[in-house]
Amino acid sequence: MSRSVLALDRLAALLLGLVLLVVGLAAAAWYPGWLARPWPGVPQRVRTGAAGDVLAAAWWPWAAGGAGVVLVLLALWWLLAHLPRRGVGALALPGSTRGARLLIEPDGAADTAAEVLARAPGVRSASARVLHERGRLVVALKATVEPDADLAEVVSAADAVTGDLAHVLGRADARARVRLEVARSARHRPRAR
């Protein structure tokens, strides 16, 4: 969730809270007649005849339908604005200054690391995502290994790939997480004759 959405949430909650507080206090003061002291023109009874006239008007269904569509669109925007975004955009590299920024798209480096890991012996496939987790940059590598793979070789390849990735990103706050999954069955390889 972005800062602008968070600020809008707080402002909307504050305004709604103030409106509900004022309406609640006014309703509580109106019933026993205390509201008539500061506001002598306040009616003693609530009359709903005008509301019935509005509901019977020919334009009311169109106005209610239009308001409903606007509220549905606003609700959809509100929900989409609150979806968690864990992806990472361009990162500043060491050596950047205020006048000249050196940027890297971390997704490209992570995809390359996944391709290199996928070429390691015993690894069937690999993928990578770059995330923000708890204030840190995390490259999450996921690899599917063959059931008969030598795990020591796979771990060694994963260590080499994550070391190279840390060097490429050049960020002290970058961490790598490697998740290994074992394939359910061995890949059928063509037999040599």
Steps between C-alpha positions, in 0.01 A plus 500: 500500500645837400540798730236699313243222552596478867460877538162485324392217734593704805328813371182308410497330841546835675222671302261206542575487871434873541173480304379202704601672825312822412189313378500276806537792742228694315262203513573447869439870573189524279292230670486656850464851349850628581566584134219763509703725734789576258282454189144623559378410150557127545179303432340311785399208276655335195272509195570247222239613246757680284713185483201305367448765230865471393482120483187521282660746253573377145868599517569308827579155346748657256668703774520198732638281218762762407604541862523121532728473196724777635518330840584161343782656294629683807490177702691310228765773487524492880549123502760508221688780674528281810644192329845431639778585263814316588678547169804720470570767241836635390771504767777755543848351470801600710672799347175685435497869578225759515582618150553159342325185614613156395196272489449128456181308438537215749251275319743456210785403731273260691374338178858452383592344835205260462615406148854431625366290789274306259812395302661344809517118506191349659286814472195462278378861509537821698321832537560818697310795644625819662302609805499745788463309826524667837695793362753286316553415138455125452568300185292184532637221281295184456652193339355161417762227527500146369427226757843347442692832507809539713383758755855604586553603134167681488571690822846589373351632175237697694770653721702602194196652330393697807855624550515623141156657536607690814804629310288610202241678715769662712259567785575434866130460576449228237440145620439180307267216589523172311216250518566154364215272402553141398315390185245225553650276237821483306499654155492240228822521309547343159694173513825468314522203263 
